[in-house]
């Protein structure tokens, strides 16, 4: 097993067309117009926008909304009205090439640099109209990616970023790129083609599909050149995510999304450099969360509490109620719970709670991502990451105690896998945080220790010491690959792998639950990963 130096997969954009339909000069022009790090000068025209606000309410913040591919500013109407009633001023603008831009035949093509300039000028106008109010950017899908880019470019103008599914890592991406390539070869780069298939992937709701297709302001015809520009723009955001260093960021993903892969969203999330970042799953949402009125009360409530936290400047993050359908990510704190205050002369006794931890494994295999655990047989080329859900605050470690060649290593924390190993209770953390673990060409049994401690430990010393207080649980399938301390209790969910994102939620689908029987401050589980 090894940590990679690069990403899981290289990103190939229409290589079929190279030398056939796309010339070098075409790609050069595309890069200049679609993916430049410097936005073009703002257009002379005033940016058309729609505003939702309550005239008799003093606003507490401003939210600027950016729509997804094929949609327009009007798709935020239900969300804008709801947010306005909560005390916000809400703006939405059309991205260039969509909505009101369709009426201008010479300006109807996608122009990402122009979009960034429009965002800059719109925020500047908002700040003049509402001086002193924080301005949040909220974008969905393509709009989420554009909002991320704008946050990197204009950090002093953006108080916080809410980015819903901003990744370009899509299900069925290969077949779509092949379709675009064939169209470019047979029809040319500038003849529009239908992209209505994204409607099918984005939702299974027939009424929403019909609304989208019959919306005169929607744009479901794009040229191969525009689609290539879109791919390049989405991919370049991995670079720009690293330029977001201080702005609070919230990433959101619907668990029922059949268009954008969750692994892609979290991979982009991992590139953010800001310490104030959160990610959250909505277990009821499809691809759209905020547009077309698809948000739930829980979605809306979580967003509201996150914005309030940022406005108030409080450390940590908002946290959903225990029965919420939202599954939150890292950088979260538990809500404060009021308790009876002890008399000044009496110190309440400190009660140590037993350590407990849930974990599951995210497996990437042949362009598919699965949720599984160590009951799964792994093969060469597989890439995995562990998901830790601690029930107390503490420090996490992943140690390879015996690789297939007998090697030992600290897999996390490490300079390659990520250094921040402090976890807060109740959050789902992906570890290693900065890379995947790969199975190389040497089959066998990989012995890995998962360690969670209330206090930092010397990982190297822990790795070198002889194991003690361990015993085989059993020899059958309920524990055939587990070695655990005798003072530990262990239970399993269904070990069968499931394709993400259908069942990606806490305490469900392949989750392993570990609990100490006493209050020892370190929990350690040694597991075997069978490499066939």
Secondary structure, DSSP 8 states (H G I E B T S, - for coil): -EE-SS-SS-----GGGBTTTB-HHHHHHHHHHHS-SS-----SS---EEEE--TTS--SEEEEEE--TT--GGGGHHHHHHHHHTTEEEEEE--TTSGGGGG-GGG-S--HHHHHHHHHHHHHHHHHHSTT--EEEEEETHHHHHHHHHHHH-TTT-SEEEEES----BTTHHHHHHHHHHHHHHH-TTSEEE-THHHHHH---HHHHHHHHT-TT---EEEHHHHHHHHHHHHHHHHHHTT--SSEEEEEEETT-SSB-HHHHHHHHHT---SSEEEEEETT--S-SSGGG---HHHHHHHHHHHHHHHHT-SS-----TT-SEEE-SS------------TT----------EEEEEEEEEETTEEEEE-TTS-B-TT-EEEEEEEESS-EEEEEEEEE-TTS--EEEESBTTTBS--EE-TT-EEEESSS--EE--S--EEEEEEEEEESS---HHHHHHS---SEEE--SSTTTTTEEEETTEEEEE---S-EETTTT-STT-SS-EEEEESS--SEEEEEEEEEE-
